Amino acid sequence: MHIITARVPEGVECLDEIHVIGGKCLHGNITVQGSKNTVLPLMSGALLYRGISVLKACPRITDVFYMEEILRALGAETWWEDHDLYLDCTHADGSHVPEIYSGRMRSSIILLGPILARNQRAEIGYPGGCVIGKRPVDLHLYVLRCFGAEIKEEEKKITVSCKKLCGTEIVFSKRSVGATEQAILCAALSKGTTTLRNCAREPEIVWLCRFLNAMGAKIEGAGEDCICIEGTEKLCGTKMQIPADRIVTGTYLCAAAAARGRIVIENAPEGELDAFLQVYRKMGGQYEWNSGKLIADGSQVRFSLPFLETEVYPGFPTDLQSPLLAVLATVPGKSIIKENIFENRFKVCNELCKMGADIRVDGNTAVVCGGRLHGNCVYAEELRGGAALLVAALAAEGSSVIRGCSFIRRGYEDIGGDLKKLGGLITEDIGTVFYENIQL
């Protein structure tokens, strides 16, 4: 028996709001959901095997549902058992990803390599997603060309074709997580050996390599500057436990810091948050690891940051820049943040200023003069900025309403429920939603 959870039907409008009464310290224990940035490339990689793969502890978030719908459009069968996602790609012989699907999420571009390796042709509408910067697909197309693909770009779609992907050597002009993932996925079933240099080193790259190796791929150097892949004729199915989401973990640490609370994260991804935790300590936060648990005390957060810049891993992650801005808006003194990854990461600043934040943006640099925040009605315009507004609302005096929360749900399974477990005064209103189990 296959179980599918129905989503909100097309045409049904949701109020999509989160209401917060701020000023209450957060305390308690929490378990973090599976990693969004890990699971999406693994779902793409499942196409490389004509059979069933299982992703355990998979986050039930909008972006996963979007990717699931794309795989189903290609002919895959999918079903859920609690938080385990089953992907049967036996008959996923489709080669066309309609724009209605790809337009919802930019990470859909990583499907090109697996579809091409499987079906010799792939067509996708130009990818969409959060508006936080250009994030061009040029590096992805460069990767595909290196493997021998012919590419045709039109106004609304990209078409690639190749009878057989051939191993190659690629030196990335800059470290790109998506392009590195694209190259790894292309190389797994290619003919010959592939060498990748100047690779992204994010944990998500390591997990993708582990997943493919468990399927029978031959990959060495995961997490290093140079990755070598020996192509193989075919892969097999496997099961993979999705690790805890490091960005969600950092967001909850920011929430506790802004509310000056003390929390315990039961399954925090140790070793993946070092750059963030260094910053957390500089602000006055204290933490310790104990038997796999991260115990974090934000009650003494009171120091500004003279200068901080976002960097590729293992530097400070751009995905935590916005939640950190919300924390710094509550800390006395002047802090400076330079954004080096996405040019539109400061879109959230206007909404934070509606809550009393003193933030001045000049190009890719934001100057924050900390003080007191007050409740207001604000709008989320993208995923991490929306989470930052919720962090700010927890610290603000009075009530806040955060609208446009569909962006937040792209990466956070139940952020309102999680923060309520920690004592946050939060209610959600997502209008009319039909949840039912369908037996197939």
N, C-alpha and C positions, 0 to 999 in steps of 0.2 A: 504493500500500500504506500503510495506516494502522497506526501502532505505538502501543500503549498499554502502560504499565507497570502491572502488577497490584499492587494494594495488599494490606495484610494482610487476610485474609478475616475476615468477621464471626464472632465467637465464639472466635477464636484469641487467646490471652493471650500477652503479651510480658513478659519480665522487666523490660525497659525501664530499664536501669541504665547509668550511666557511672561507671567506676572511675578514680580519679586518684591518682597519687603526686606530692605537691607538693614545693615547694622548689627547682625547677629553673628557671633563667632562660630566657625565651623569646627566640629569635633566628631571623631568616630572613625570607623574602619570601612574600607571600600575595596571592591575588586574591579579592576579596569577591564574593559572590553578588548576584543581582539583588534589587531592593527589594521586600519584601513589601507595604509600605504604598502603593507605586505600582501594583503589578500587579493588586491586587484590584479597585480601581475601574475600571481599564482593562478587565478581564474583564467587568465589569458593563456598561461602555460598548459593548462589542462587540455587545450585544443590539440596539443602535440601528441596525445595518446587517444587512440580510437577505443575508448572504454570508459570505465568509471574511476574518477578520482574523488577523494573526500577531504574537505577542509574543515577541521574540527575547531570548535570555539570561534566560529566565524561571526563577525559583528553584523547584526541585522540593521544596517544603515542604508540610506537611500542610494549611495553610490554603488554598494554591493548589489542592490536590487536592480539598478540600471544595467550593470554589467551582466547580471543574470538574464535580464530581458534580451540583451544583445546576443548572448550565447544561445538562448532559445530561438531567436530569429535566425540563427545560423543552422539550426537543426538539433541542437543539444537538448537533452532532457535534464531537468534540474528538480531537486526536491530537498526539503529541510526535515531534519529530525532534531528538534530543539535548536541548538546553535551549530549543528553540524550540517554543512552544505554538501550535497552529493551532485556531482557533475558527470553526466553520462554523455560523452562526446562521440559515441559510436557512429552516429549518423549526422554529425555536424559538418555537412558537406557544402553548406552555403558559403559564398564568397563575398556577398554584398552586405555591408552594415549601413542601413538607411540613416539619413541625416537626422531623422526624428530621434534616433537613439544616440548617435555619436555627438549630436549637438548638445546633449545634456552633460557630457563629461569629457574633459580633455584627455584623460588617461586612456580613453578608448583607442587612441592611436597605437598603443602597444599590441593591439590585436593584429596589426598588419603582418608582422613577421610570422606568427603562428599560422594564420590563415594561408599565407603565401607558401610556407613550408608544407602545409597539408594539401592545399588545393591548386597550387601553381598560379593562382590569381586571387587578388583581393581588391575590394573597392570599398571606400569609406567616405562618408560625408565629413566635411571639415569639423574637427572636434571642437566642442564648446567647454563650458565649465565656469568656475568662479572668475570674476573679472578682477584679477590682481596684477595683471601685467600681460605683456605680449605672448610670452611662452611659445615662440614659433616652433613649427614642426620641422624646420630645416635639418636639424641634426638627425632626426629620425629618417628622413628621406636620404640623407647622406649615408647612413648606416645601410639602408636597403640597397642602395646603388653599389656599395662596396661588396655586397654579397652577390651581385650580378643581376639585380632586379631592374627592369625597365619601368619607368614611372611617367605617368601622364597626369598633370595637374590641370584641373578645370576650375571654374568659378566656385562650385559648391562641393566638389568631390575630388578624391585622389584615387587613381587606379594604378596598381602595381602588378607586374607579371614576371614569372621566372620559372623555367622548367625544373631547375634544380639549383638551390642555393649552394654556393661554393665558399669554403673557408677562406678567410682573408686576414689581413692585418689592418687594424684601425687605430689611429692615434686621435683621440678626441681633442678638439681645440679648446674645450673647456669641460669641466666635470658636469655631467648631466645625468641625473638618476634615470629619467625616462629613456634617454638614448642608450645608456649602458644596459638597461633592461631589454630594450629592443634588440641590441646586438647579441646578448646572451640567448634570447629566445630564438633568434635566427640561426645561431651557431649550433644549437643542440642537435638538429637533424641535418645540418649541412654536410657537404662532402669535403673532407679534409680537416685541417686544423685552423683555428681562428685564434689570433692574439689581439687582445684589447689593451690599449695603454691610456694612461690618464683617466682611469675609470672613476666613477662615483664610488664612494666607500660607505654609503649609508647602510644601516642594518638591513634594510629591505632588500638590498642587493644580495647580502649574505643568505637571507632566507629564501630568495628565489633560487639561488644556486643549490642550496640544500634540497629544496623541493625537486628540482630537475635531476640532481644526482640520485635522489631516492627513486626516481623514475627510470634510472639507468643512464643518464647523461654522464659525460666525463669532463668535469669542470674543476679547475684548480686556480687558486689565488683569490677566492671570494673575499671581499673586504679589503683587498690590496689595490695598489695602483695598477698592476698588470694582472689580467685574467686570461687564462689559456683554456680553450675548449676544443676537444677532439670530437668531431661530429660522429654521430652514430646512426645506424639505419632506422631503428625504431625505439620507442620508449614503452614503459609499462605503467600501470596504474599504481597509485600510492595514497597514503593518508598522511596529512600534515597538520600538526597542532599550530594554530595561528598564535603568535606571541602577543603579549599585552601591548597595547598601543602607547608608544612613548610620547606622542603629542597629546593624547588625552590625559596621560599621567601628568605631564607638565602643566596642562590646563588646570587640572584639579589642584595641583600645588600652588598655582597662581591664585586660584579662588581662595584657598586657605590663607595664603599670604595677604591678599587684599582684605580679607575678613579677620585677619590676625588670629587664625585658628591653628589647631594641632590635629593632624590626621594621620592615619596609617593606611598605606596602600599595600594590600596583601600580596599582589603578584606583580609588583613594579619591575620593569625590564632593566635589571642591574647592568651597568656598563654602557647603556645606550643614552644616558641623560647627563653625562659628566659635565659637559659645557654648561648646561642649564643649572645644574646643582652648584657649580662654582659661582654663578651669578646669584643664585638664591642665597648662598652663604654671604656673599658680599653685601647683600641688602640687610643682613642681620638674621636670616633664617638659619635654623639648625636642623640637622638631619642625621640619621644613622641607619645602617642596614642591620637587620636582625633576622636570621633564619629565612631569608628571602623576602622579608617585609621591609618597606621603606617607611620609617617613622619620621615625619616632618613637622617641625614646630615653627609656625610663622608668627607667633605672638610678639616676637621682638624685631620684626621687619620694620626698619626705620631709616635705613641709609640709602641715599640716592646713588646713581651710577654715573660718574663723571663722563664715561664714554663706553659704549658697547656697539659692536657691529655684527650683523648677521653674516654667516659664512657657510660654505658647504661643510658637510660632516667631515671631521668631528667638531667643527666650530658651532657657534650658537645657531640653532635652527630658525629659519625664517618663519616657520609655522607657529613658533611660540613668541614671536615678536609682538603681535597684537595683544595677546593676553598679558604679556609683561608690561606693555604700555599702560594697561588698566591698573596694574599694581603700582607702577611708578607714579601714576596720577594721585595716589593716596600717600606717597612718601614725601616728607618735607625735603626741600632742596631741589637743585636742578640736575636733571639727568639728560643725557644725550644718546640717541640711538641712530645709527647709520644703517640703512637697509641696502644690502648689496645684491640681493637675489631678484626681487620683483619690484618694479618701479611704482606699482599702485598699492603697495601694502599699507600705506597710511590713509586709505579711504575711511577707515574707522574713526579717525581723529575728530572729524566734524561731529559725529554722534557722541563721542566721549566728551567733547566740549559742551554739548547740550546738558551734560550731567555735572558741569562745573569744572571739568578738567582744564588745565592751562597748558595747551600744547600748541607749539608753533612749528610748522613744517616748512622747510626750505629744501626743495629738490628731494634728495634721498636721505635727508637728515631731519629728525624730529627732536625738538627741545621741550622737555617736560618739566614744569615747575609744580611740584606736588602740593596738595592741599586736601580739602574736604570735597566729597562728591555728594550730590543730591539726586533724588529720584526724578525720572523724566520718562517720556515716551520716546523711544529711539528705534531705529530701523537697521536690521542686519542687511548688508549688501553682499557679503561673501562669508565663507565658512569660518575661518579663524577670527575675523573681525566680529562676527556674531557671537562667538564664544567669549571674546573680550568684553563685549557689552554685558554679558551675563556676569562675568567676573566683577566688572565695575558696579553693577546693580547690587551685588551681594555686600559691597562695601559702602554703598551710598546710604544717606539718611533718607528715610521715607520709601515710597513705593515707586517702582519702575515697571514699564511695559516694554517688552522687546518684541518687535514685529518682524516679519520676514524670516521666521525661524526655520523655514524649509532649508535654508542654507546651512544652518547649524546641524540639522538632522542628516546632512550628507556625510558627516564624519563622526557624529556622536549619537550612539544608539539611544541613550536615555539620560541625557545630561541633567535634565530637571529632576528625575527620580534619583539619580546618584547623589546630587547635591542635597536633596531632601533627606537622604539617609545620613548626611553629615550635619543635619540641623538647619539647612537653608529653608527659608520661608518662601516656597515656590509653588505656583499653580500653573498649569498649562491649559490652553484652549486651542485645540486643533480642529474645531468644527465637527462636521459629520464625517467620521471615518468608519468604513465597514471592514471589520476584521472577522474573518471566518475561516475555518479549515475546510479545504476542498479535498475530497478523496477521489483519486484517479484510479 
